[in-house]
Amino acid sequence: MAYKTCDDLENSLYLGPDQFRACCQRFFYESKIRGDAPLMNLDENSLPTPKQILKARQNLYNKIQNDKAESCKGCRYIEEVDNPPQITNNIKHLSIEHHSVCNLRCAYCSEIYYGGKKPHYKIDEFIKSLSKENCLNNCKQIVWGGGEPTADKSFQKTLENIDHYSSPDLYHRVFTNSVSYRKVVEEFLKKRLIKIITSVDAGTEETFTKVRGRNRMKNVFENLHKYSRYKPSDIAIKYIINNENNSEYELKEFVKKCVKYDLTGCCFQISINYKYEKLSLSQLNSVGFLMGSLMKENIKKVYVDDHIMARFAGLNSNEKIKLEDFLKIHGFENILIDPKKYDSIILFGAGQIAKELVTKTNFFKNICSFDIIDTSSKKIGTKFLGKKIHGMDLLENDNRNLIISAVQSFDDIYSLILDKKGNSQNILCGLVV
């Protein structure tokens, strides 16, 4: 008998103002946006307990087995395992999205994230209860979303309390629009306890106002410059491509401003509006153009999100030729990673993205050989697509090039490789098609 489960169900918790969720995946299945799997709805002035979280996870697990979880139908992250998973209330990944107060009005956003909702529970008390029951003992990362997380008056107090009650190995990943500069973020950046992700989504003030709702582009770039003084690689700058901001002029202006404000040492994530069910070749061209423009400025840490990566992996031969022609015209053909240049490579990450790259792309059909490594102790030594998964020790005295098959943890993996190898020269940056 096979059992259906996923990593988020077993390990993640997303805290909304009036609902707890198991994940933040968003995908289309049968022409309907799904994901954001709900665990439990919250009454006002409630204080959810770890016991209730456990029960909610077990209920969702049972629904998935019986194909009754509407939000999870068609999710590519659900996997079948031979043995029933142990469902607990332990939390390895905690996402705090406990209010929907925001100082921007992004065109691609919804009222869920800017509607002004306040939490139905006291976040500090809830965090303390999780710590008291040892639910956060294995938690290595807390993500802050929203709304704009730094707009909450209790942001600093909650951040400091979590730091006090949690594991010393824990760090924070804050999704902030960087419209306002926060001293506490600066202090945590200095201590290497925080990373920030800011979506800019424009190269001109006019488009920024159209896409983000208010003309605050200068504030954002100035604050990103200040934050990046401490360790640029702890800053990720995101560009969500949509129909309003994908012109070549707009993308060039965005790259110019990143250079002007000395942000070339940061990480850059290219995304697409999640409301687009299908990605056109024109949109993929925009992705390639932006990636090529960034890499031309010697920006080394550029990656695309999983939605885009899956689309590039599924290109047919005709689309691939058209993409190659477009990139060649603009002088960006070097961003396509060519299997002919490598006898063997290492693929870092044994997850869904890696599966799609290996099974769907021409690159992996034409590469002579490759090995897979992962940091998960549960995966190391097991088989993935018929190949043994190795640990980080494989990198010792191995000079092969590496491809990182991850999105949210791209910068973490990049740093792991850098620490292990002493340099990043073998990390391949570009598109796998």
C-alpha positions in Angstrom: 0.0 0.0 0.0 1.2 3.5 -0.9 0.8 6.5 1.4 0.5 10.0 0.1 2.3 12.8 1.9 4.5 15.9 1.4 7.3 17.7 3.2 5.1 20.7 4.0 2.3 18.6 5.6 4.8 17.0 7.9 7.0 19.9 8.7 5.5 23.4 7.9 3.1 25.8 9.5 1.8 29.0 7.9 0.2 31.5 10.3 -2.5 33.6 8.7 -4.6 36.2 10.6 -7.6 33.8 11.0 -6.4 30.5 9.5 -3.4 28.2 9.7 -2.2 26.6 6.5 0.1 23.7 5.7 1.8 25.3 2.7 2.0 28.3 0.4 2.1 26.3 -2.9 -0.1 27.8 -5.7 -0.8 25.9 -8.8 -3.5 25.2 -11.4 -5.3 21.9 -11.6 -8.4 21.4 -13.7 -8.4 25.2 -14.5 -8.6 26.1 -10.8 -6.0 27.8 -8.6 -5.2 25.4 -5.7 -2.7 25.1 -2.9 -2.5 27.2 0.3 -3.8 24.0 2.0 -5.9 25.0 5.0 -5.3 23.3 8.3 -7.6 25.1 10.7 -9.8 28.2 11.0 -9.4 30.4 14.0 -12.0 32.1 16.2 -11.3 35.6 17.6 -9.2 35.8 20.7 -8.1 32.1 20.4 -4.8 30.6 21.3 -4.2 27.5 19.2 -2.4 24.7 20.9 0.3 22.3 19.6 -2.3 19.5 20.1 -4.7 21.2 17.8 -2.0 21.6 15.1 -1.3 17.8 15.4 -5.0 17.0 15.0 -5.3 19.4 12.0 -2.3 17.8 10.3 -3.8 14.3 10.8 -7.1 15.4 9.4 -5.5 16.8 6.3 -3.3 13.7 5.9 -6.5 11.5 6.0 -8.2 13.7 3.4 -5.2 13.4 1.1 -5.3 9.6 1.3 -9.0 9.7 0.3 -8.5 12.3 -2.4 -10.8 14.7 -0.4 -8.4 17.6 0.0 -9.5 20.0 -2.7 -6.5 22.3 -2.2 -4.0 19.5 -2.6 -5.4 17.8 -5.8 -2.9 17.8 -8.6 0.0 19.1 -6.4 3.3 17.9 -7.8 4.9 18.0 -4.4 2.7 15.2 -3.0 4.7 11.9 -3.1 3.8 8.3 -2.4 5.8 6.4 0.2 5.8 2.8 1.2 5.5 3.4 5.0 3.0 5.7 6.7 4.6 8.9 7.7 4.8 10.0 11.3 2.6 13.0 11.7 3.7 15.2 14.6 3.3 18.8 15.7 7.0 19.5 15.2 7.7 22.5 13.0 10.8 22.8 10.8 9.5 25.6 8.7 7.4 28.4 10.3 5.9 31.2 8.2 4.5 34.2 10.1 1.8 35.9 8.0 -0.4 36.9 11.0 -1.7 40.2 9.6 -2.6 41.8 6.2 -1.5 45.4 6.8 0.6 46.7 3.9 1.8 50.1 2.7 1.7 49.1 -1.0 -1.1 47.9 -3.3 0.5 45.6 -5.8 -1.5 44.9 -9.0 -0.9 41.1 -8.7 -1.8 40.9 -5.0 -5.2 40.3 -3.4 -6.9 41.6 -0.3 -5.8 38.5 1.6 -2.4 40.3 2.0 -3.4 44.0 2.2 -6.9 43.9 3.7 -5.9 45.2 7.1 -6.8 42.0 9.1 -5.3 41.7 12.5 -4.5 38.3 14.0 -7.2 36.5 16.0 -4.5 35.3 18.4 -1.5 36.8 20.2 1.5 35.9 18.2 4.0 36.1 21.1 2.0 33.8 23.3 1.6 31.3 20.5 5.3 31.3 19.8 6.0 30.7 23.5 3.5 27.8 23.6 5.3 26.2 20.6 8.6 26.6 22.3 7.3 25.2 25.6 6.1 22.1 23.9 9.4 21.7 22.0 7.7 22.1 18.7 10.5 24.4 17.4 13.5 22.4 18.5 14.2 21.4 14.9 13.2 24.7 13.3 16.0 26.3 11.4 14.2 29.0 9.6 11.3 31.4 10.2 9.8 33.2 7.3 8.0 36.5 7.6 5.3 37.4 5.1 2.2 39.3 5.2 1.0 42.0 4.6 4.2 43.9 5.1 5.7 42.2 8.1 7.7 45.3 9.2 4.6 47.4 9.3 3.4 45.6 12.4 4.1 47.6 15.5 5.0 44.4 17.4 7.5 43.3 14.6 10.6 44.1 16.6 9.3 42.7 19.9 8.2 39.4 18.2 11.4 39.1 16.3 13.5 39.5 19.5 11.2 37.1 21.5 11.5 34.4 18.8 15.3 34.8 18.9 15.2 34.4 22.7 12.9 31.3 22.8 14.2 29.4 19.7 17.2 27.4 18.7 20.4 29.4 18.3 20.8 27.9 14.8 17.5 29.6 13.7 17.5 32.5 11.3 14.8 34.7 9.8 13.8 35.2 6.2 11.8 38.4 5.8 9.7 39.2 2.7 9.7 42.9 3.0 8.9 45.6 0.3 11.8 47.7 1.8 9.7 50.9 1.5 10.6 51.7 5.1 14.1 51.1 6.7 14.0 49.2 10.0 16.8 49.4 12.4 16.1 46.0 13.9 16.5 44.4 10.5 19.9 46.1 10.2 20.9 44.8 13.6 19.9 41.2 12.7 21.7 41.5 9.4 24.9 42.5 11.3 24.5 39.4 13.4 23.8 37.2 10.4 20.4 36.1 11.8 18.3 37.4 9.0 17.9 37.4 5.2 15.5 39.7 3.3 13.6 39.2 0.0 12.3 42.3 -1.7 10.3 42.3 -4.9 11.0 45.4 -7.0 9.1 44.5 -10.3 10.0 47.6 -12.3 12.8 49.6 -13.7 11.1 53.0 -14.0 9.1 55.0 -11.4 6.0 55.0 -13.7 5.9 51.2 -13.9 6.7 50.8 -10.3 3.7 53.0 -9.4 1.5 51.0 -11.8 2.6 47.6 -10.5 3.3 48.3 -6.8 0.5 50.9 -6.3 2.6 53.8 -5.0 5.6 55.7 -6.1 8.2 54.4 -3.6 10.9 53.1 -6.0 13.6 55.4 -4.8 12.9 54.5 -1.1 13.2 50.8 -2.0 16.5 51.0 -3.8 18.0 53.3 -1.2 17.0 50.9 1.6 18.2 47.9 -0.3 21.6 49.6 -0.7 21.8 50.3 3.1 20.8 46.7 4.0 23.3 45.2 1.5 26.3 46.9 3.1 26.6 44.1 5.6 26.4 41.0 3.5 25.0 41.4 0.0 24.3 37.6 -0.4 21.8 37.9 2.5 19.7 40.2 0.3 17.5 38.6 -2.5 16.0 41.0 -5.0 12.9 39.6 -6.8 11.4 40.6 -10.1 7.9 39.2 -10.8 7.3 39.5 -14.5 3.8 40.4 -15.7 2.3 42.1 -18.7 3.0 45.6 -17.3 6.7 45.3 -16.6 8.2 42.9 -19.2 9.4 45.3 -22.0 13.1 45.1 -22.8 13.4 48.8 -21.9 11.9 48.2 -18.4 14.1 45.2 -17.7 17.2 47.2 -18.8 16.3 50.1 -16.5 15.9 47.7 -13.6 19.3 46.2 -14.1 20.8 49.7 -14.5 19.4 50.7 -11.1 20.7 47.6 -9.4 24.2 48.5 -10.7 23.7 52.2 -9.7 22.8 51.2 -6.1 25.7 48.7 -5.8 23.4 45.6 -5.5 25.4 43.3 -7.9 26.5 41.1 -5.0 22.9 40.3 -4.0 20.8 37.3 -5.1 18.3 37.8 -7.9 15.1 35.7 -8.2 13.0 35.9 -11.4 9.4 35.0 -11.0 6.1 35.2 -12.9 2.7 36.3 -11.7 1.3 33.1 -10.1 -2.2 33.9 -11.6 -0.9 33.0 -15.1 -2.0 29.4 -15.7 0.2 29.0 -18.7 3.5 30.8 -19.6 3.9 31.9 -23.2 7.1 31.8 -25.1 7.1 35.6 -25.1 7.1 35.6 -21.3 9.9 33.0 -21.2 11.9 35.3 -23.6 11.5 38.1 -21.0 12.8 35.8 -18.3 15.8 34.9 -20.5 16.4 38.6 -21.4 16.4 39.7 -17.7 18.7 36.8 -16.7 21.1 37.6 -19.5 21.1 41.3 -18.7 21.9 40.6 -15.0 24.6 38.1 -15.8 26.1 40.6 -18.3 26.8 42.8 -15.3 28.8 39.9 -13.7 25.9 39.1 -11.3 26.5 35.5 -10.4 23.5 34.5 -8.3 20.5 34.6 -10.6 17.8 32.0 -10.5 14.2 31.4 -11.6 11.3 30.2 -9.5 10.0 26.6 -9.7 7.0 27.6 -11.9 9.3 29.0 -14.5 11.8 26.3 -14.2 9.2 23.6 -14.8 8.0 25.5 -18.0 11.6 25.7 -19.3 12.0 22.0 -18.6 9.0 21.2 -20.7 9.9 23.2 -23.8 9.2 21.3 -27.1 11.9 21.3 -29.8 10.3 24.1 -31.8 10.0 26.4 -28.7 13.6 25.6 -27.8 14.8 26.7 -31.2 12.8 29.9 -31.0 14.1 30.7 -27.5 17.7 30.0 -28.7 17.2 32.4 -31.6 15.8 35.1 -29.4 18.7 34.9 -26.9 21.3 34.8 -29.8 19.9 38.0 -31.3 20.4 39.7 -28.0 23.8 38.2 -27.3 22.5 36.1 -24.3 22.9 32.6 -25.7 25.5 31.8 -23.0 22.7 31.6 -20.4 21.6 28.3 -21.8 23.7 25.6 -20.1 25.1 23.4 -22.9 25.4 19.7 -22.1 28.1 19.4 -24.8 30.5 21.4 -22.6 30.4 19.0 -19.7 31.2 15.3 -19.5 29.6 15.0 -16.1 27.9 17.3 -13.5 26.5 17.3 -10.0 22.9 18.1 -9.4 22.3 19.6 -6.0 18.9 18.8 -4.6 16.7 15.7 -4.8 13.3 17.2 -4.9 10.4 17.8 -7.4 12.4 20.5 -9.3 15.3 18.0 -9.8 12.8 15.4 -11.0 11.4 17.6 -13.6 14.8 18.7 -14.8 16.1 15.2 -15.1 13.0 13.7 -16.7 12.0 16.5 -19.1 15.0 18.5 -20.2 17.1 18.0 -23.3 20.1 18.8 -21.1 19.8 15.7 -19.0 19.0 13.6 -22.0 22.3 14.6 -23.5 24.6 14.9 -20.5 27.0 11.9 -20.3 26.6 11.4 -16.6 25.6 13.1 -13.4 25.4 12.5 -9.6 22.9 13.9 -7.1 23.6 15.3 -3.7 21.3 16.5 -0.9 21.6 17.7 2.6 18.6 15.8 4.0 19.8 12.9 6.2 16.5 11.1 5.3 17.4 11.2 1.6 21.2 10.5 1.7 21.9 6.9 0.7 18.4 6.3 -0.8 17.7 6.2 -4.5 16.3 9.1 -6.6 15.3 8.3 -10.2 17.5 5.2 -10.0 20.5 7.1 -8.7 22.0 7.0 -5.2 21.7 10.3 -3.4 25.1 11.5 -1.9 25.8 13.9 0.9 28.1 16.9 0.9 31.2 14.7 1.2 30.9 14.1 -2.5 32.2 17.6 -3.1 35.6 16.9 -1.5 38.2 16.6 -4.2 35.5 16.7 -6.9 35.9 19.5 -9.5 32.8 18.9 -11.5 30.4 21.7 -12.2 27.1 21.9 -10.1 23.5 22.9 -10.9 21.4 24.0 -8.0 17.8 22.6 -8.3 16.2 24.8 -5.6 14.4 28.1 -5.3 13.7 29.2 -1.7 16.9 27.7 -0.5 19.1 28.7 -3.5 21.2 31.1 -1.5 21.6 28.7 1.4 22.9 26.0 -1.0 25.1 28.4 -2.7 26.7 29.3 0.6 27.1 25.6 1.5 29.0 24.9 -1.7 31.1 28.1 -1.2 32.0 27.0 2.3 32.8 23.5 1.2 34.8 24.3 -1.9 36.3 27.6 -1.0 34.9 29.3 -4.1 31.9 29.4 -6.4 33.5 28.9 -9.7 32.0 25.5 -10.4 28.4 26.6 -9.8 26.6 26.9 -13.1 24.2 29.9 -13.4 21.8 29.8 -16.3 18.8 28.0 -17.8 18.4 24.2 -18.1 16.2 23.4 -21.1 
